Amino acid sequence: MLEIRQCCENCGKSLPNDSNEAMICTFECTFCTQCVENILENVCPNCGGGFEKRPTRPNSQLVKYPMRNDKVFKPIEFNKFLETNKSIDARKR
């Protein structure tokens, strides 16, 4: 079950369940499209993987399976995976 995190881990932008700007990696690290495209260059700073649009949980399921309550906020100081992986397709890293 996805955690559906509430905000971008880098800039803190709110990313509600129905946001079209929420992007996640395979470990559910969550960032907004602006950070993914302009800062991270589609390279997760935590695992080196790529990002995909986060799915939306049906509203009828939010009561039973709510979004994660705490905010994950870890502004990027250094992306150790960026230089190594930014020119490699995310599916081939």
Residue pairs with C-beta under 8 A, 6 or more apart in sequence:
1 65
2 24
2 28
2 54
2 55
2 57
3 28
3 67
3 68
4 17
4 54
4 57
4 66
4 67
4 68
5 15
5 28
5 30
5 67
5 68
5 71
5 72
6 14
6 15
6 16
6 67
6 68
6 71
7 13
7 14
7 15
7 30
7 71
7 72
7 73
8 15
8 30
8 31
8 32
8 35
9 29
9 30
9 31
9 72
9 73
9 74
9 75
10 31
10 32
10 35
10 39
10 40
10 74
10 75
10 76
11 32
11 34
11 35
11 75
12 71
12 73
13 21
13 32
13 34
13 35
15 21
15 22
15 30
15 32
15 54
16 67
17 56
17 57
17 59
17 62
17 67
18 56
19 54
20 53
21 32
21 33
21 34
22 30
22 32
22 53
22 54
23 30
23 31
23 32
23 33
23 36
23 51
23 52
23 53
23 54
24 30
24 31
24 51
24 52
24 54
25 44
25 46
25 47
25 49
25 50
25 51
25 52
26 47
26 49
27 44
27 46
27 47
27 49
29 44
29 45
29 46
29 47
30 54
30 72
31 40
31 51
35 76
36 42
36 51
39 76
40 51
40 76
40 79
40 82
41 82
41 86
42 50
42 51
42 86
42 90
43 49
43 50
43 79
43 81
43 82
43 85
43 86
43 90
44 50
44 51
44 81
45 76
45 78
45 79
45 80
45 81
45 82
47 81
48 81
48 84
48 85
48 93
49 90
49 93
50 89
50 90
50 91
50 93
51 90
57 65
57 67
85 93
